[in-house]
Amino acid sequence: MKRRGEAGYALVMAMVAAGLFAYLSLLIVQANWGDDAVILARLDRARLDAAAAAGLAMALHGLGVEERGRRWAIDGTARQVRFDGVLLTIAVEDERSKVPINGANEDVLRRLLSAAGVRGRQLDSLAESILDWIDQDNIPRVYGAEADAYRAAGAALLPRNGRFRSREELLDVLGMTPQIFAGIAPSITLFFGEPGTFNATMATPLAVMAMQGASENPAEMAAWKKKLTDGTWTALENVAEVSLRGRPLTIRVEAALPDGTRLSRATIVQFTGSRTRPFRVRWYQ
C-alpha cells in the first residue's frame, strides 16, 4: 500500500501524464477525423489540461529549488510563462497566512467582513449566518439563518450544518454577495496545515486584520484597503528565507488560449523534506 506522501507525488505525476496523453490522443483523432468543431473543442480542452499540468510541474520545480534566492515566492505573486502556445499564469499562496474560515469565531468573521466593507446589520447578519451554516444545530442566532430562513427565501441549498467544503460554498450563505465574496476569498482557507498556527509574515492586510484583532474603525479599514489596492503592501518576511517543510501551499494555474478560452486549476501541496517523496497533495480542483 502506498503511503500518503507517495500517493500525493504519484497524483501530480499522473495529472501531468494524463494531460499530455490526452493531448497526443486528440492530435491523432484530429488527424484522422478532420476539423470537426467538436473535435477542435476537445483538442483545445486537452491543450489546456496539458498546459495546466505543466504549470503545476513548473511551480513544484521552482519551489523545490535548493538555492533560496532562486526559489519561487509563496506570497501570491503571479508569474506568466508560455507552454505550447498557451499562456500560463501561476501563483503560489501560503495557506497558513489565511483566515481558516471553518474554525473562525465570530470576532474574526466580523473583522474579516468589516475589512471587506460590510457594515451595520448586514455585518451582524452575515457573520452569524456563516456560523449557523457551520454549526450542527438548527437554531438560528439572533441575526443568523438556519434552514427555515433559507426555505422562506427560496434558496436552492440549505445550511450544511458542517464545515465548508469549498470557498465558493460561501456564496450559498444568505446575505453573501459576489462582491463581498470576491473581497474575502483571497484571504480565506479551508485548509489550515498542521503543525502550525496563523503566520502573518505572508498574509494580506485583510487576513492580518481579521486574525490579529485590528480595529473595525472605518478610517483604519480604509487605510488598510488602500494598501491592498495600490500595490504598497509587501509581505513582512523575505520569502527566500522561508522554510517550506510542512507548510501547506496552494498552487493556482490559469491556462489561456489566444482566443480567450481558459482553464483554472488549484492544488494544495505540502512539502515533506524527503528527497524521495518531496511533497504530498492535500487537495486539488
C-alpha positions in Angstrom: 0.0 0.0 0.0 1.3 3.5 -0.9 1.9 5.9 1.9 0.1 9.3 1.7 3.2 11.1 0.6 3.8 8.6 -2.2 0.2 8.8 -3.3 0.4 12.6 -3.5 3.5 12.5 -5.5 2.0 9.9 -7.8 -1.1 12.0 -8.2 0.8 15.0 -9.6 2.8 12.8 -12.0 -0.4 11.2 -13.1 -2.1 14.6 -13.7 0.9 15.6 -15.9 0.9 12.3 -17.8 -2.9 12.3 -18.3 -2.9 15.8 -19.7 -0.1 15.0 -22.1 -1.6 11.7 -23.2 -5.0 13.4 -23.7 -3.4 16.0 -25.9 -1.5 13.4 -28.0 -4.6 11.3 -28.4 -6.7 14.1 -29.6 -4.0 15.1 -32.1 -4.3 11.7 -33.6 -8.1 11.9 -33.6 -8.0 15.3 -35.3 -5.6 13.9 -38.0 -8.0 11.0 -38.7 -11.3 12.8 -38.4 -10.7 16.2 -39.9 -11.6 19.6 -38.5 -15.0 18.8 -36.9 -15.9 21.5 -34.4 -16.4 19.1 -31.6 -13.0 17.6 -32.0 -11.4 21.0 -32.1 -13.2 21.9 -28.9 -11.9 18.8 -27.3 -8.4 19.4 -28.6 -8.5 22.9 -27.1 -9.5 21.4 -23.7 -6.8 18.8 -23.9 -4.2 21.5 -24.7 -5.4 23.5 -21.6 -5.3 20.4 -19.4 -1.8 19.6 -20.6 -0.6 23.1 -20.1 -2.1 23.4 -16.7 -0.4 20.2 -15.6 2.8 21.5 -17.0 2.3 24.7 -15.0 1.9 22.7 -11.8 5.1 20.8 -12.5 6.9 24.1 -13.2 5.7 25.5 -9.8 6.7 22.4 -7.9 10.2 22.5 -9.5 10.5 26.2 -8.7 9.5 25.7 -5.1 11.9 22.8 -4.8 15.0 24.7 -5.8 17.5 24.4 -3.0 19.1 27.8 -3.7 16.7 30.0 -1.8 17.4 33.1 -3.9 16.0 31.3 -7.0 13.1 29.7 -5.2 9.6 30.7 -6.3 7.8 33.2 -4.0 4.8 31.9 -1.9 3.2 35.3 -1.4 0.7 35.0 -4.2 2.8 36.9 -6.7 1.7 35.8 -10.2 4.2 34.9 -12.9 3.4 34.2 -16.6 5.0 31.7 -18.9 4.1 30.1 -22.2 3.7 26.4 -22.8 2.9 25.1 -26.3 1.3 28.4 -27.2 -0.8 28.5 -24.0 -0.3 31.4 -21.7 0.1 30.2 -18.1 -0.5 32.4 -15.1 0.9 30.7 -12.0 0.7 31.9 -8.3 1.7 30.2 -5.1 -0.1 31.0 -1.8 0.7 30.2 1.8 -2.4 28.6 3.4 -1.1 29.4 6.9 -1.3 33.1 6.1 -5.1 33.0 5.5 -8.1 33.0 7.7 -9.3 29.4 8.5 -13.0 30.0 7.7 -14.2 26.8 9.2 -12.6 27.5 12.6 -13.0 31.3 12.8 -15.0 32.6 15.7 -17.5 35.5 15.4 -15.0 38.2 16.2 -12.6 37.0 13.5 -15.5 36.8 11.0 -16.7 40.3 11.9 -13.2 41.8 11.3 -12.8 39.8 8.1 -16.2 41.0 6.7 -15.7 44.6 8.0 -12.4 44.8 6.2 -14.3 43.8 3.0 -16.6 46.8 3.5 -19.6 45.1 5.2 -21.2 47.3 7.9 -24.1 47.5 10.3 -26.9 45.0 10.4 -25.6 43.4 7.2 -22.4 42.6 9.1 -24.3 41.2 12.1 -26.5 39.0 9.8 -23.7 37.7 7.5 -21.3 36.8 10.3 -23.9 34.9 12.3 -25.3 33.2 9.1 -21.8 31.9 8.3 -21.6 30.4 11.9 -25.1 29.0 11.5 -24.1 27.3 8.3 -21.2 25.5 10.1 -22.8 24.6 13.4 -24.6 21.4 13.8 -27.9 22.7 15.2 -31.0 24.2 13.5 -31.4 27.1 16.0 -30.6 30.4 14.3 -28.6 33.1 16.1 -30.3 36.4 16.7 -29.3 37.8 13.3 -28.3 34.5 11.7 -30.2 32.0 9.4 -31.0 28.3 9.6 -33.0 26.0 7.3 -36.4 27.8 7.7 -34.9 31.1 6.6 -33.4 29.5 3.5 -36.7 27.8 2.6 -38.5 31.1 3.0 -36.0 32.8 0.7 -36.4 30.1 -1.9 -32.8 29.1 -1.6 -31.6 26.1 -3.6 -29.5 24.8 -0.8 -30.0 24.6 3.0 -27.2 25.1 5.5 -24.8 22.2 5.6 -24.5 22.2 9.4 -20.9 21.3 8.9 -17.7 22.6 7.5 -17.5 24.4 4.2 -16.1 22.1 1.5 -15.1 24.9 -0.9 -14.6 28.6 -0.7 -17.4 29.0 -3.3 -19.9 27.4 -0.9 -19.8 30.7 1.0 -21.9 32.1 -1.9 -24.8 29.9 -0.7 -24.9 31.6 2.7 -27.9 34.0 3.0 -26.6 37.6 2.6 -23.4 36.7 0.8 -22.9 38.6 -2.4 -20.4 38.1 -5.2 -18.8 41.4 -4.4 -18.2 40.5 -0.7 -17.0 37.0 -1.6 -14.5 38.4 -4.1 -13.2 40.7 -1.4 -12.5 38.0 1.2 -11.8 34.9 -1.0 -8.0 35.5 -1.5 -7.6 35.8 2.3 -9.5 32.6 3.5 -8.6 29.0 3.6 -10.4 25.7 4.2 -7.1 24.0 4.9 -5.0 25.0 7.9 -1.9 22.9 7.9 -0.5 21.0 10.8 1.5 21.7 12.7 1.4 25.5 13.0 -0.9 28.5 13.5 -1.6 31.7 11.6 1.5 33.1 10.0 1.3 36.9 9.4 4.5 37.1 7.5 3.0 36.3 4.1 -0.6 37.4 4.9 -2.6 40.1 3.2 -3.6 43.1 5.3 -7.2 41.8 5.4 -6.1 38.4 6.9 -3.8 40.2 9.4 -6.7 42.5 10.5 -9.0 39.6 10.9 -6.7 37.3 12.8 -4.7 39.7 14.9 -7.5 41.9 16.1 -7.3 45.1 14.1 -9.9 47.7 14.8 -13.2 47.8 12.8 -12.8 51.6 12.7 -13.8 52.7 9.1 -10.8 55.0 8.8 -8.3 52.3 9.7 -10.0 49.9 7.4 -9.8 52.4 4.6 -6.1 52.8 5.1 -5.5 49.0 5.0 -7.7 48.7 1.9 -5.7 51.4 0.2 -2.6 49.3 0.7 -4.4 46.3 -0.8 -5.3 48.1 -3.9 -2.4 50.5 -4.6 0.3 47.9 -4.5 2.2 49.3 -1.5 1.6 46.2 0.6 4.5 43.8 0.9 4.9 40.6 2.9 6.7 41.0 6.2 9.2 38.3 5.6 11.8 37.6 3.0 10.2 34.8 1.0 13.6 33.4 0.1 14.3 32.7 3.8 11.1 30.8 4.4 11.3 27.0 5.1 8.7 25.1 3.1 8.8 21.9 5.1 5.4 21.1 6.4 3.9 24.3 5.0 0.6 23.9 3.0 0.8 25.8 -0.3 -1.8 26.4 -2.9 -0.6 26.4 -6.5 -3.0 28.2 -8.8 -2.6 27.8 -12.5 -4.7 29.5 -15.2 -4.2 28.3 -18.8 -5.4 30.6 -21.6 -5.5 30.1 -25.3 -5.1 33.1 -27.7 -8.9 33.1 -28.4 -9.6 33.6 -24.7 -10.6 30.1 -23.7 -9.4 29.5 -20.2 -9.0 26.7 -17.7 -8.1 27.1 -14.0 -6.6 24.6 -11.6 -5.8 24.8 -7.9 -3.7 22.2 -6.0 -2.7 22.3 -2.3 0.6 20.6 -1.7 2.7 20.1 1.4 6.5 19.6 1.2 7.9 16.8 3.3 11.6 17.4 3.4 12.2 13.9 1.9 14.3 13.7 -1.3 12.5 10.6 -2.5 9.0 11.9 -2.0 9.4 15.7 -1.6 5.7 16.6 -1.3 2.2 15.3 -0.9 -1.0 16.5 -2.5 -3.6 17.5 0.1 -6.4 18.8 -2.2 -6.9 19.6 -5.8 -9.6 21.1 -8.0 
